[in-house]
Amino acid sequence: MTEYQTWLADWFTRRAPQTALAPEDNYFGVGAIDSFGVIELIEDMELAFHVRFTQDDFQDHRFVSIRGLVEMLTEKAGS
């Protein structure tokens, strides 16, 4: 498991401990987060990993799962 995946899994576990969230699950679809939670998630990721998310990132189909966020964070950290 990558650093990003571990961090995200821990973040969601703290946020929604009752939700068994797999890396490929749509976290909105399983009720692990709502629109206000997304703001917290983005802020926390930006601080933890020193990256910046843009409005275009929210339209990316990968944005709705841990696996997708790991891919996006990996790309952002490399640029």
Buried (B, 14 or more C-beta within 10 A) or exposed (E): EEEBBEBBBEBBBEBBEEBEBEBEBEBBEBEBBEEEBBEEBBEBBEEBBEBEBEEEBEEBEEBBBBBBBBBBBBEBEEE
